[in-house]
């Protein structure tokens, strides 16, 4: 008699998959939706997964893309038949939600910040000279 054992997918399995899902704005720096702090809740119920996410801004042009990408990625897990990704507006996003790694990867290097600072100072001095 052949027996097949089905190992269930758990919360950690879903999070591991979401660690490979990137907001298009952060993909080049390899910051996942998990590291950005966008994942609010994951519920695994047998073959169904429900994920609530928050957005960095209500005007995010990539919201639909994020929902589809996360749904498709989680559906690839063995035994998962239904994935529902919802945007929740109950919790506002803030930079404090980001992981330390995300903060480090999204920080501009000093050599990029100094020229921006110089341009800003020049504009400020120019504006003050005209007043």
N, C-alpha and C positions, 0 to 999 in steps of 0.2 A: 504494500500500500504506500503510495507516494503522498507525503504530507507537505503542504506549502505553508510556511509560516510568514505571515505578514507583519512586518515591523511597522508600527505606527509612526507617523511624522509628528514631531513635537515642536514646541515653541522655539527651541534653540535651532532646530533645523530650518525653520522659516527665517529666523534672524540671520543665519549663515548665508542663505540665498539672498536676502535683502542687502547684505554687506557687499554684494557684487552688483547692486543696482545704483546707478549714478544719476543724479540730477544733471542735465546737460550743462548747466552753468559750472559744475564742479568736477566734471568727468576728467578733464585734463590733469587735475591735481589728485585724482583718485580718492575723492571724498564721497562715501556712500550716503544713501538716504538715512541709514542708521547713524552714521557718524555726524551727519548734519542735525540729528535730533528730530527728524520728521516723523518717525514711527512713534505713534502715541500708544497703540495697543495692537496686540496680536492674539487672536483666539483660534485655537485649533480644536475642531470638533469632528473627530473621525476623518472623513474624506473632505470636509469643508474647512476653509480657512477664511477668517474675517480679519481685515487689517484696517485700522483707523490711522490716518496720517494727518499731519498739519502742514501747512505751507509757510514758507518764509514770508510770503506776502499774498494777499488775496488777489493780486493782479498777476500772479505767476503765469507766464505764457506757456509753460511746459506742464501744467497740471494734468492735462489729459494724457500726455506722453508718460508722465510718471505713473499714473494709475495703470495704464496698459502694460508698461514695462514690468512693474511689480507683479501684476496679475499673471502675466505670461511666465515670468521667472519662477514663481511659486508653484504654478501648475505643472512645472517640470518635475517636481518632487514625486517620488513613487507613491501611488495610491491617492493622490489629491485629485479630486474631480471638480471641485468648485472653489473659486477664490473670489472674494468680494473685497475690493479696496475702496474705502470711503474717505472723503475729506471731512474732518471734523473742525468746527469753528469754535469749540468750547475752550480750547487752550491756545493762547497766542504763542507764536514762535518767538524766541529770543536767542541771541548768540550764546547764552549760558547753556542752552540745550546741546550745543556742539561738544563732541569729544575733544580731548586735549590734542589728539592727532589731527583732527579737522582744523582746529584753530591754528596749529603750526603750519599745516599745508596751505591754508588760505591767507596766511600772513605774507604781505609783500616784503621782499628783501630790502634792506636799507638802501642799497644802490639804486633801487627803483623808486623808493620814497623820496630821496633827496632831490632829484630833479623836479618832482611834483611840488615839493615844498618851496623850492626856489621860484618856480613859476607863480605860485600863490603869493609869496612875499613880494615879488615884483609887481603883480597886479595891485596888491594892497597899497604899496608905496606909490604907485602911479595914480591910483584913485585918491589917495590922501593929498597928493601934490595938486590935483585939480580942484580940491574943495576949498 
